[in-house]
Amino acid sequence: MSAGTAANPAEKAPSVWKQPAQVWAVAFASVVAFMGIGLVDPILPAIADSLQASPVQTELLFTSYLVVTGLAMLITSWISSRIGAKATLLVGLGLIVVFALFCALSGSVDAVIGFRAGWGLGNALFISTALATIVGAASGGTSSAIILYEAALGLGIAVGPLLGGVLGEVSWRGPFFGVVVLMAIAFVAVAVLLRGPKPERTPLPFSAPFRALGRPALAILAATALFYNIGFFTLLAFSPFPLGFGAMGIGLTFFGWGLGLAITSVWVAPLLLRRLRLTTVLLIALPLLAIDLLVAAFTVASATALVVCIIVGGLVLGVVNTALTEAVMEATDLPRSVASSAYSAVRFLGGAVAPPLAAWLWHAYGADVPYFMAAASVFIAAACILFGRRLLAHVDGSHPDAADEGAAVLVGDAA
């Protein structure tokens, strides 16, 4: 790589952090939204004990949330195109505040599961619209916007378990009350700071996300994300049980996991994507994640080894998340909100399968089997990229620095 080529990304790097106030408002709200995913993690054993729920029932706290999030993603672009991005973000945040409060006040695990489903609806409205809003409003182009979004994701996922552990030591209800307060602050930030001229609305057909999944490149990425998220959420949602720690111990473990995810999302992934084809990055990172899950399976009896596997997994997850998000934004000429919602729907449905399946496999066959299942799923995700690589040639072509790897040849073949 020439010196001129190497210097160019460095010159653009500061623009990632020089953003309009409205971008920072949405980014802050994104941090809080993603905190909601990991905030519940440290209190899963406590909820099981306090509400006399089985691990499978407790894992349904993730499943109800993720199933509704995934299904609702299919209609978020349709809603947003009619009421506008700001209104969609505010409705999503408002729903999260209401249903998180209901979770905190619940007296049974079934009620918490149901209210988590309502939380998932608010989450879907917010997350898919937030990504499109940040990409559309951020300075520095799509790559800079995605780095900022992934930084918000990583920070939220890192802080969520830590805050959940601290509040969970007081009561399992504490983290839910924490979400209520933080989401209310995010609601105010978006309401006040998300300003500017209102873009002309072009109502999208209800079928847009469904038809989007018929695009070969987006279909490949969605299938990859489905299997990848089974590994992701097995590591996140199942691991608190074999660890055997209290809420604070689980919170600290997953703080390290989320911190690793944030670091590689913001600094390592962009560095790799400037030097390698996007599909090459995925074909390196996905097998590494699968190997990490295999090691977790063989060492699950050792809490220390499992902690190391969880944190290493976070480091790899950050690279995969950023690479997949950038690929989706570049994969089609569809509106970003449509591509994002279609892809995210499949992604979250994959995540919804993992927690109860992992808990069931644990009780039926042993604590190592869920990790073997997760590793196999991530290997399938890597196979989706490997065998669909030609159809993703135009995504590789958006990374000109990787031309020496043959990206130009692949683009030429695709044309």
The 8 nearest C-alpha neighbors of each residue, nearest first, counted from 0:
[[1, 4, 2, 5, 400, 3, 274, 403],
 [0, 2, 4, 3, 5, 6, 400, 7],
 [3, 1, 5, 4, 6, 0, 7, 8],
 [2, 4, 6, 1, 5, 7, 0, 8],
 [5, 3, 1, 7, 2, 6, 0, 400],
 [4, 6, 2, 3, 7, 1, 8, 0],
 [7, 5, 3, 9, 4, 8, 2, 10],
 [6, 8, 10, 4, 9, 5, 3, 11],
 [9, 7, 11, 10, 6, 12, 5, 4],
 [10, 8, 12, 6, 7, 11, 5, 13],
 [9, 11, 7, 8, 12, 6, 13, 14],
 [12, 10, 8, 9, 13, 14, 7, 139],
 [11, 13, 9, 14, 10, 15, 8, 143],
 [14, 12, 15, 11, 16, 17, 10, 9],
 [15, 13, 17, 16, 139, 12, 11, 138],
 [14, 16, 143, 13, 17, 12, 139, 147],
 [15, 17, 14, 13, 18, 147, 12, 143],
 [18, 16, 14, 15, 13, 19, 138, 139],
 [17, 19, 16, 137, 138, 22, 20, 23],
 [18, 20, 21, 22, 23, 137, 17, 136],
 [21, 19, 23, 22, 24, 192, 18, 193],
 [22, 20, 193, 24, 192, 23, 19, 25],
 [21, 23, 25, 24, 20, 19, 133, 26],
 [22, 24, 26, 20, 21, 25, 27, 19],
 [25, 23, 21, 27, 189, 22, 26, 188],
 [26, 24, 28, 22, 27, 23, 29, 189],
 [25, 27, 23, 29, 28, 24, 151, 22],
 [28, 26, 30, 24, 29, 25, 23, 31],
 [27, 29, 185, 25, 31, 30, 26, 32],
 [30, 28, 26, 32, 27, 31, 151, 25],
 [31, 29, 155, 151, 27, 33, 28, 32],
 [30, 32, 34, 28, 29, 33, 155, 182],
 [33, 31, 29, 35, 34, 30, 28, 122],
 [34, 32, 155, 35, 30, 36, 31, 156],
 [33, 35, 159, 155, 31, 156, 32, 36],
 [34, 36, 38, 33, 32, 37, 159, 178],
 [37, 35, 33, 34, 38, 39, 156, 159],
 [36, 38, 159, 160, 40, 39, 34, 156],
 [39, 37, 159, 163, 160, 35, 40, 34],
 [38, 40, 37, 42, 41, 163, 43, 36],
 [39, 41, 37, 38, 42, 43, 160, 236],
 [42, 40, 246, 249, 250, 164, 43, 39],
 [41, 43, 45, 40, 39, 44, 246, 171],
 [42, 44, 46, 45, 40, 41, 47, 57],
 [45, 43, 47, 46, 42, 48, 240, 41],
 [46, 44, 42, 48, 47, 43, 49, 171],
 [47, 45, 49, 43, 48, 44, 50, 42],
 [46, 48, 52, 44, 45, 51, 50, 49],
 [49, 47, 45, 51, 46, 50, 44, 52],
 [50, 48, 46, 51, 47, 45, 52, 171],
 [49, 51, 52, 47, 48, 46, 107, 108],
 [52, 50, 48, 47, 49, 53, 46, 108],
 [53, 51, 47, 50, 56, 57, 54, 108],
 [52, 54, 56, 55, 47, 57, 51, 48],
 [53, 55, 57, 56, 58, 358, 47, 52],
 [54, 56, 355, 58, 358, 53, 57, 359],
 [57, 55, 53, 59, 54, 58, 52, 60],
 [56, 58, 54, 59, 55, 60, 47, 53],
 [57, 59, 55, 60, 355, 354, 56, 61],
 [60, 58, 62, 61, 56, 57, 63, 355],
 [61, 59, 112, 58, 62, 57, 63, 115],
 [60, 62, 59, 64, 58, 63, 65, 351],
 [61, 63, 351, 59, 65, 64, 60, 66],
 [64, 62, 116, 66, 65, 61, 59, 60],
 [63, 65, 119, 116, 115, 61, 62, 67],
 [64, 66, 68, 351, 62, 347, 67, 63],
 [67, 65, 69, 63, 68, 348, 351, 64],
 [66, 68, 70, 119, 69, 65, 64, 116],
 [67, 69, 119, 123, 65, 71, 120, 66],
 [70, 68, 344, 347, 66, 72, 348, 67],
 [71, 69, 67, 72, 68, 73, 344, 66],
 [70, 72, 73, 68, 69, 74, 67, 123],
 [73, 71, 340, 344, 75, 69, 123, 70],
 [72, 74, 71, 70, 340, 208, 341, 75],
 [75, 73, 77, 72, 71, 76, 78, 205],
 [76, 74, 78, 72, 77, 124, 73, 79],
 [75, 77, 79, 78, 336, 74, 337, 80],
 [76, 78, 74, 75, 203, 80, 205, 79],
 [79, 77, 75, 81, 76, 80, 82, 74],
 [80, 78, 83, 76, 81, 84, 82, 77],
 [79, 81, 202, 77, 78, 83, 200, 76],
 [82, 80, 79, 78, 202, 83, 200, 77],
 [81, 83, 79, 80, 86, 78, 87, 84],
 [84, 82, 79, 86, 80, 85, 81, 87],
 [83, 85, 87, 79, 86, 88, 128, 82],
 [86, 84, 88, 87, 83, 89, 193, 189],
 [85, 87, 89, 88, 84, 83, 90, 82],
 [88, 86, 84, 90, 85, 89, 79, 124],
 [87, 89, 125, 85, 91, 86, 90, 84],
 [90, 88, 92, 86, 91, 87, 93, 186],
 [89, 91, 93, 87, 92, 88, 86, 94],
 [92, 90, 121, 125, 124, 88, 94, 89],
 [91, 93, 89, 95, 94, 90, 186, 121],
 [92, 94, 90, 96, 95, 91, 89, 97],
 [95, 93, 121, 97, 91, 96, 92, 98],
 [94, 96, 118, 92, 121, 98, 93, 97],
 [95, 97, 179, 93, 99, 94, 98, 182],
 [98, 96, 94, 100, 95, 99, 93, 101],
 [97, 99, 101, 100, 118, 95, 114, 96],
 [98, 100, 102, 96, 101, 175, 97, 95],
 [101, 99, 103, 98, 97, 102, 179, 96],
 [100, 102, 98, 104, 99, 103, 105, 97],
 [103, 101, 111, 99, 105, 100, 104, 114],
 [104, 102, 172, 100, 175, 101, 105, 176],
 [103, 105, 101, 102, 100, 106, 172, 99],
 [106, 104, 102, 103, 107, 110, 111, 101],
 [105, 107, 104, 108, 110, 50, 111, 102],
 [108, 106, 110, 109, 105, 50, 111, 51],
 [107, 109, 111, 110, 50, 112, 52, 106],
 [110, 108, 112, 107, 111, 113, 56, 114],
 [111, 109, 113, 107, 108, 112, 105, 114],
 [110, 112, 102, 108, 114, 113, 109, 115],
 [113, 111, 60, 109, 115, 110, 114, 108],
 [114, 112, 110, 116, 115, 111, 109, 117],
 [113, 115, 117, 111, 116, 98, 112, 102],
 [114, 116, 118, 64, 112, 117, 113, 111],
 [117, 115, 64, 63, 119, 113, 114, 118],
 [118, 116, 114, 120, 119, 115, 98, 121],
 [117, 119, 115, 95, 121, 116, 98, 120],
 [118, 120, 64, 68, 122, 116, 117, 67],
 [121, 119, 117, 123, 122, 68, 118, 67],
 [122, 120, 91, 94, 95, 124, 118, 119],
 [121, 123, 119, 125, 120, 124, 126, 91],
 [124, 122, 68, 120, 72, 125, 126, 121],
 [125, 123, 91, 121, 122, 75, 126, 87],
 [124, 126, 88, 91, 122, 123, 128, 129],
 [127, 125, 129, 123, 128, 122, 124, 130],
 [126, 128, 129, 340, 130, 125, 339, 123],
 [127, 129, 131, 125, 126, 130, 132, 84],
 [130, 128, 132, 126, 131, 127, 125, 133],
 [129, 131, 133, 132, 128, 127, 134, 126],
 [130, 132, 134, 128, 336, 129, 133, 335],
 [133, 131, 129, 135, 130, 134, 136, 128],
 [132, 134, 136, 130, 135, 137, 131, 22],
 [135, 133, 144, 131, 132, 137, 141, 136],
 [134, 136, 132, 133, 131, 137, 141, 144],
 [135, 137, 133, 134, 132, 22, 138, 19],
 [138, 136, 133, 144, 134, 18, 135, 22],
 [137, 139, 140, 18, 14, 136, 15, 144],
 [138, 140, 14, 143, 15, 137, 141, 144],
 [141, 139, 143, 142, 138, 144, 137, 134],
 [140, 142, 144, 143, 134, 145, 139, 328],
 [143, 141, 145, 144, 140, 146, 325, 139],
 [144, 142, 15, 146, 139, 145, 141, 140],
 [145, 143, 134, 147, 141, 142, 146, 137],
 [144, 146, 148, 142, 147, 143, 149, 141],
 [145, 147, 143, 149, 144, 148, 265, 150],
 [146, 148, 150, 144, 145, 149, 143, 151],
 [149, 147, 145, 151, 150, 146, 144, 152],
 [148, 150, 152, 146, 151, 147, 264, 153],
 [151, 149, 147, 153, 148, 152, 261, 265],
 [152, 150, 30, 148, 154, 149, 153, 26],
 [153, 151, 149, 155, 150, 154, 33, 30],
 [154, 152, 261, 150, 156, 155, 151, 260],
 [153, 155, 157, 151, 156, 152, 261, 150],
 [156, 154, 30, 34, 33, 152, 158, 157],
 [155, 157, 257, 153, 34, 159, 154, 33],
 [257, 158, 156, 254, 154, 258, 155, 159],
 [157, 159, 161, 155, 156, 160, 162, 154],
 [158, 160, 34, 38, 37, 156, 162, 161],
 [161, 159, 250, 38, 163, 37, 162, 253],
 [160, 162, 250, 164, 158, 163, 254, 159],
 [163, 161, 165, 159, 164, 160, 158, 166],
 [162, 164, 38, 160, 174, 166, 161, 167],
 [163, 165, 247, 250, 246, 167, 161, 162],
 [166, 164, 162, 167, 163, 168, 247, 161],
 [167, 165, 173, 163, 168, 169, 174, 164],
 [166, 168, 171, 164, 170, 169, 165, 163],
 [167, 169, 166, 165, 170, 246, 164, 247],
 [170, 168, 167, 166, 173, 171, 165, 172],
 [171, 169, 167, 172, 173, 168, 166, 174],
 [170, 172, 167, 173, 42, 46, 45, 174],
 [173, 171, 103, 170, 175, 174, 176, 167],
 [172, 174, 166, 176, 170, 175, 171, 167],
 [175, 173, 177, 163, 176, 166, 172, 167],
 [176, 174, 103, 178, 177, 173, 99, 172],
 [175, 177, 179, 173, 178, 174, 103, 100],
 [178, 176, 174, 175, 180, 179, 173, 181],
 [179, 177, 181, 175, 176, 180, 182, 174],
 [180, 178, 96, 176, 182, 177, 181, 99],
 [179, 181, 183, 177, 178, 182, 184, 176],
 [182, 180, 184, 178, 183, 179, 185, 177],
 [181, 183, 185, 184, 179, 180, 178, 96],
 [182, 184, 186, 180, 181, 185, 179, 187],
 [185, 183, 181, 187, 182, 186, 188, 180],
 [186, 184, 28, 182, 188, 183, 187, 189],
 [187, 185, 183, 189, 184, 188, 92, 182],
 [186, 188, 190, 184, 185, 189, 191, 183],
 [189, 187, 185, 191, 186, 190, 24, 192],
 [188, 190, 193, 192, 186, 24, 191, 187],
 [189, 191, 187, 188, 192, 193, 186, 89],
 [192, 190, 188, 189, 193, 187, 194, 186],
 [193, 191, 21, 189, 194, 188, 190, 24],
 [194, 192, 21, 189, 191, 190, 24, 85],
 [195, 193, 192, 21, 196, 191, 197, 190],
 [194, 196, 197, 193, 21, 198, 192, 136],
 [197, 195, 198, 194, 199, 193, 136, 85],
 [196, 198, 195, 199, 194, 83, 200, 84],
 [199, 197, 200, 196, 83, 195, 201, 84],
 [198, 200, 197, 201, 83, 196, 80, 202],
 [201, 199, 80, 202, 198, 81, 83, 82],
 [200, 202, 80, 203, 199, 81, 198, 204],
 [203, 201, 80, 81, 200, 204, 77, 79],
 [202, 204, 77, 80, 201, 205, 207, 76],
 [205, 203, 206, 207, 77, 202, 208, 76],
 [204, 206, 77, 207, 203, 74, 208, 76],
 [205, 207, 209, 204, 208, 210, 203, 211],
 [206, 208, 210, 204, 209, 205, 211, 337],
 [209, 207, 341, 211, 210, 337, 206, 73],
 [210, 208, 206, 211, 207, 212, 341, 213],
 [209, 211, 207, 213, 212, 208, 206, 214],
 [212, 210, 208, 213, 209, 214, 207, 341],
 [213, 211, 218, 214, 210, 209, 217, 341],
 [212, 214, 211, 210, 215, 218, 209, 217],
 [213, 215, 212, 217, 211, 216, 218, 210],
 [216, 214, 218, 217, 213, 219, 390, 212],
 [217, 215, 219, 218, 391, 214, 390, 330],
 [216, 218, 220, 219, 214, 215, 212, 221],
 [217, 219, 215, 221, 212, 216, 220, 214],
 [220, 218, 222, 216, 217, 221, 223, 215],
 [219, 221, 223, 217, 222, 218, 224, 216],
 [220, 222, 224, 218, 342, 223, 219, 345],
 [223, 221, 225, 219, 224, 220, 218, 226],
 [224, 222, 380, 220, 221, 225, 226, 383],
 [223, 225, 227, 221, 346, 222, 226, 228],
 [226, 224, 349, 346, 222, 228, 223, 227],
 [227, 225, 376, 380, 229, 228, 224, 223],
 [228, 226, 224, 377, 230, 229, 225, 380],
 [229, 227, 231, 350, 230, 225, 226, 349],
 [228, 230, 353, 350, 226, 227, 231, 232],
 [229, 231, 373, 228, 233, 227, 232, 377],
 [232, 230, 228, 234, 229, 233, 227, 235],
 [233, 231, 235, 234, 236, 229, 350, 230],
 [232, 234, 237, 230, 235, 236, 353, 231],
 [233, 235, 232, 231, 238, 237, 236, 230],
 [236, 234, 232, 233, 237, 238, 231, 40],
 [235, 237, 232, 233, 354, 238, 234, 40],
 [238, 236, 233, 239, 354, 234, 235, 240],
 [237, 239, 240, 234, 241, 236, 235, 242],
 [240, 238, 242, 237, 241, 249, 243, 236],
 [239, 241, 238, 242, 243, 237, 44, 43],
 [242, 240, 243, 238, 239, 366, 299, 300],
 [243, 241, 239, 240, 302, 244, 238, 305],
 [242, 244, 241, 240, 239, 245, 302, 249],
 [245, 243, 248, 242, 249, 246, 239, 247],
 [244, 246, 248, 247, 249, 243, 41, 168],
 [245, 247, 164, 41, 249, 248, 42, 167],
 [248, 246, 164, 250, 249, 245, 165, 251],
 [249, 247, 251, 244, 245, 250, 246, 252],
 [248, 250, 41, 252, 246, 247, 251, 244],
 [249, 251, 161, 160, 164, 247, 253, 41],
 [252, 250, 254, 248, 253, 249, 161, 247],
 [253, 251, 249, 255, 254, 250, 248, 306],
 [252, 254, 256, 255, 250, 251, 160, 257],
 [253, 255, 157, 251, 257, 256, 252, 161],
 [256, 254, 258, 253, 252, 257, 310, 259],
 [255, 257, 310, 253, 313, 259, 254, 258],
 [157, 258, 256, 260, 156, 254, 259, 255],
 [259, 257, 255, 261, 157, 260, 256, 254],
 [258, 260, 314, 262, 313, 256, 257, 261],
 [259, 261, 317, 313, 314, 257, 258, 263],
 [262, 260, 153, 258, 264, 259, 263, 150],
 [263, 261, 259, 264, 265, 260, 266, 258],
 [262, 264, 267, 317, 266, 260, 265, 261],
 [265, 263, 317, 261, 318, 268, 262, 321],
 [264, 266, 262, 263, 146, 150, 261, 267],
 [265, 267, 263, 268, 269, 262, 264, 270],
 [268, 266, 263, 270, 269, 271, 264, 265],
 [267, 269, 318, 271, 270, 264, 263, 266],
 [270, 268, 272, 271, 267, 266, 273, 265],
 [269, 271, 267, 273, 268, 272, 266, 274],
 [272, 270, 268, 274, 273, 269, 275, 267],
 [271, 273, 269, 275, 274, 270, 277, 268],
 [274, 272, 270, 271, 400, 275, 269, 398],
 [273, 275, 271, 272, 401, 400, 270, 276],
 [276, 274, 401, 272, 271, 273, 277, 279],
 [275, 277, 279, 395, 401, 278, 280, 272],
 [276, 278, 280, 279, 395, 272, 275, 322],
 [277, 279, 281, 280, 276, 282, 395, 384],
 [278, 280, 282, 276, 281, 277, 283, 275],
 [281, 279, 277, 283, 278, 282, 284, 276],
 [282, 280, 278, 284, 283, 279, 285, 319],
 [281, 283, 279, 280, 285, 284, 381, 278],
 [282, 284, 280, 281, 285, 286, 279, 287],
 [285, 283, 281, 287, 286, 282, 280, 315],
 [284, 286, 288, 287, 381, 281, 282, 283],
 [287, 285, 289, 288, 284, 283, 378, 290],
 [288, 286, 284, 290, 285, 289, 291, 283],
 [289, 287, 291, 285, 286, 290, 312, 315],
 [288, 290, 374, 286, 292, 291, 287, 377],
 [291, 289, 293, 287, 292, 288, 286, 294],
 [290, 292, 288, 294, 289, 293, 308, 287],
 [293, 291, 295, 289, 374, 290, 294, 370],
 [294, 292, 290, 296, 295, 291, 371, 374],
 [293, 295, 291, 297, 296, 292, 298, 290],
 [296, 294, 292, 298, 293, 299, 297, 305],
 [295, 297, 367, 293, 370, 294, 299, 298],
 [296, 298, 294, 295, 299, 293, 367, 300],
 [299, 297, 295, 300, 296, 301, 304, 294],
 [300, 298, 296, 301, 295, 305, 297, 367],
 [299, 301, 298, 302, 241, 305, 297, 366],
 [302, 300, 304, 299, 303, 298, 305, 242],
 [303, 301, 305, 242, 304, 306, 300, 299],
 [302, 304, 306, 301, 305, 307, 242, 308],
 [305, 303, 307, 301, 306, 302, 298, 308],
 [304, 306, 308, 302, 307, 303, 295, 299],
 [307, 305, 309, 303, 304, 308, 302, 310],
 [306, 308, 304, 310, 305, 309, 311, 303],
 [309, 307, 305, 311, 306, 310, 312, 295],
 [308, 310, 312, 306, 307, 311, 256, 305],
 [309, 311, 256, 313, 307, 312, 308, 255],
 [312, 310, 308, 314, 313, 309, 307, 315],
 [311, 313, 309, 315, 310, 314, 308, 316],
 [314, 312, 260, 256, 316, 310, 259, 311],
 [313, 315, 259, 260, 311, 312, 316, 317],
 [316, 314, 312, 317, 313, 318, 284, 288],
 [315, 317, 313, 319, 318, 314, 260, 320],
 [318, 316, 260, 264, 263, 320, 315, 319],
 [317, 319, 268, 264, 316, 315, 321, 320],
 [318, 320, 316, 322, 317, 321, 323, 281],
 [321, 319, 317, 323, 322, 318, 316, 324],
 [322, 320, 324, 318, 323, 319, 264, 325],
 [321, 323, 319, 325, 324, 320, 326, 318],
 [324, 322, 326, 320, 325, 321, 319, 327],
 [325, 323, 321, 327, 326, 322, 320, 328],
 [324, 326, 328, 322, 327, 323, 321, 329],
 [325, 327, 323, 329, 324, 328, 330, 322],
 [328, 326, 330, 324, 329, 325, 323, 217],
 [327, 329, 325, 326, 330, 324, 335, 338],
 [328, 330, 326, 327, 331, 394, 325, 332],
 [329, 331, 327, 326, 328, 394, 216, 217],
 [332, 330, 333, 329, 217, 328, 216, 327],
 [331, 333, 334, 330, 329, 335, 328, 338],
 [332, 334, 331, 335, 338, 337, 211, 336],
 [335, 333, 337, 336, 338, 332, 331, 339],
 [334, 336, 338, 337, 131, 339, 333, 328],
 [335, 337, 339, 131, 334, 76, 338, 340],
 [338, 336, 340, 334, 335, 339, 208, 76],
 [339, 337, 335, 341, 336, 340, 342, 333],
 [338, 340, 336, 342, 337, 341, 335, 343],
 [339, 341, 72, 343, 337, 342, 127, 338],
 [342, 340, 208, 344, 338, 343, 339, 73],
 [341, 343, 221, 339, 344, 340, 345, 338],
 [344, 342, 346, 340, 345, 341, 339, 347],
 [345, 343, 69, 72, 341, 346, 342, 347],
 [344, 346, 348, 343, 347, 342, 225, 221],
 [347, 345, 225, 343, 224, 349, 344, 348],
 [346, 348, 69, 350, 349, 65, 344, 345],
 [349, 347, 351, 345, 69, 350, 66, 346],
 [350, 348, 225, 347, 346, 351, 352, 228],
 [349, 351, 228, 347, 229, 348, 352, 353],
 [352, 350, 62, 348, 65, 349, 66, 353],
 [353, 351, 350, 349, 354, 356, 348, 355],
 [352, 354, 229, 356, 233, 350, 351, 357],
 [355, 353, 357, 58, 356, 236, 233, 237],
 [356, 354, 358, 55, 58, 357, 353, 359],
 [355, 357, 359, 353, 358, 354, 360, 352],
 [356, 358, 369, 360, 354, 355, 359, 353],
 [359, 357, 355, 361, 55, 356, 360, 54],
 [358, 360, 356, 362, 361, 357, 355, 363],
 [361, 359, 363, 357, 358, 362, 364, 369],
 [362, 360, 365, 366, 358, 359, 363, 364],
 [361, 363, 359, 360, 364, 365, 358, 366],
 [362, 364, 360, 361, 359, 365, 358, 366],
 [363, 365, 361, 360, 362, 368, 366, 367],
 [366, 364, 361, 367, 368, 362, 363, 360],
 [365, 367, 361, 368, 369, 241, 299, 364],
 [368, 366, 296, 365, 370, 369, 299, 371],
 [367, 369, 371, 370, 366, 365, 372, 360],
 [370, 368, 357, 372, 371, 367, 360, 373],
 [369, 371, 373, 296, 372, 368, 292, 367],
 [372, 370, 368, 374, 373, 369, 293, 296],
 [373, 371, 369, 375, 370, 374, 368, 376],
 [372, 374, 230, 370, 376, 371, 375, 229],
 [375, 373, 289, 371, 377, 292, 376, 372],
 [376, 374, 378, 372, 373, 377, 371, 379],
 [375, 377, 373, 379, 226, 374, 378, 372],
 [378, 376, 380, 227, 374, 379, 375, 289],
 [377, 379, 381, 375, 380, 376, 286, 289],
 [380, 378, 382, 376, 377, 381, 383, 375],
 [381, 379, 223, 377, 383, 226, 378, 382],
 [380, 382, 378, 384, 379, 383, 285, 282],
 [381, 383, 385, 379, 380, 384, 386, 378],
 [382, 384, 380, 381, 386, 385, 223, 387],
 [385, 383, 387, 381, 382, 388, 386, 380],
 [384, 386, 382, 388, 383, 387, 381, 282],
 [385, 387, 383, 388, 384, 382, 389, 381],
 [388, 386, 384, 390, 385, 389, 383, 219],
 [389, 387, 391, 385, 390, 384, 386, 392],
 [388, 390, 392, 391, 387, 409, 413, 386],
 [389, 391, 388, 387, 392, 216, 215, 413],
 [392, 390, 388, 394, 389, 393, 216, 395],
 [393, 391, 395, 389, 410, 394, 390, 409],
 [392, 394, 396, 395, 391, 410, 397, 330],
 [395, 393, 396, 391, 397, 392, 330, 329],
 [396, 394, 392, 276, 397, 393, 277, 398],
 [395, 397, 393, 394, 398, 406, 399, 392],
 [396, 398, 394, 395, 399, 393, 329, 277],
 [399, 397, 396, 400, 395, 401, 276, 273],
 [400, 398, 401, 402, 397, 396, 406, 395],
 [401, 399, 402, 398, 274, 273, 275, 0],
 [402, 400, 275, 399, 276, 403, 274, 404],
 [403, 401, 406, 404, 405, 399, 400, 407],
 [402, 404, 401, 405, 406, 400, 407, 0],
 [405, 403, 402, 401, 406, 276, 275, 407],
 [404, 406, 408, 407, 402, 403, 409, 401],
 [407, 405, 402, 409, 408, 404, 396, 395],
 [406, 408, 410, 405, 409, 402, 411, 396],
 [409, 407, 411, 405, 406, 410, 412, 402],
 [408, 410, 412, 406, 411, 407, 392, 413],
 [411, 409, 413, 407, 392, 412, 408, 393],
 [410, 412, 408, 414, 409, 413, 407, 406],
 [413, 411, 409, 410, 414, 408, 389, 407],
 [414, 412, 410, 411, 409, 392, 389, 390],
 [413, 411, 412, 410, 409, 393, 392, 408]]
